[in-house]
Amino acid sequence: GNPLKCAGIGMLAQGLAKNRTLKKLNLENTSFGHNVLATQALAEAVALCESLQSLNINGNLVGNKGAKELYTYLEPKKHLTELKMTHFVRGDLYGKLIVNMIKRNKDEKNPKKKGKGKKKKK
């Protein structure tokens, strides 16, 4: 991958936060995960980029603190439905992140239909 490191992720995050059309972002092996501030900047930007549906951060060594940042910013957001992340974090944190993405994928593929229930008899 291309080593963006902290400074590169910061610049990317500034643009990403304003983007309204990007659907997929692949940042695999870009050497930012060891820096919690870079992960936080990325998480904030992804939370603001509501068009983004898929994020790949495999191979970036995101640790427990970085995973907490991701979870904090992404958990309340519903637009991101796919997260690819190498498992270098505590099992419970990784589970929360991945289970949220699986649930969102399921919800997106099977949206609740409104107005399709049984009609009430008069």
DANOR-V79058 format. One record per backbone hydrogen bond with DSSP energy under -1.0 kcal/mol. CO is the residue of the C=O (numbers start at 1). NH is the residue of the N-H. If there is no record, write none. Layout:
BEGIN
co->CO nh->NH
co->CO nh->NH
END
This chain:
BEGIN
co->2 nh->4
co->4 nh->8
co->5 nh->9
co->6 nh->10
co->7 nh->11
co->8 nh->12
co->9 nh->13
co->10 nh->14
co->11 nh->15
co->12 nh->16
co->13 nh->17
co->23 nh->53
co->23 nh->54
co->25 nh->56
co->30 nh->4
co->30 nh->5
co->32 nh->35
co->35 nh->39
co->36 nh->40
co->37 nh->41
co->38 nh->42
co->39 nh->43
co->40 nh->44
co->41 nh->45
co->42 nh->46
co->43 nh->47
co->44 nh->48
co->45 nh->49
co->48 nh->50
co->49 nh->52
co->53 nh->81
co->53 nh->82
co->54 nh->25
co->55 nh->84
co->56 nh->27
co->57 nh->60
co->58 nh->29
co->63 nh->67
co->64 nh->68
co->65 nh->69
co->66 nh->70
co->67 nh->71
co->68 nh->72
co->69 nh->73
co->70 nh->74
co->71 nh->75
co->82 nh->55
co->84 nh->57
co->86 nh->88
co->90 nh->94
co->91 nh->95
co->92 nh->96
co->93 nh->97
co->94 nh->98
co->95 nh->99
co->96 nh->100
co->97 nh->101
co->98 nh->102
co->99 nh->103
co->100 nh->104
co->101 nh->105
co->102 nh->106
co->103 nh->107
co->104 nh->108
co->105 nh->109
co->106 nh->110
END
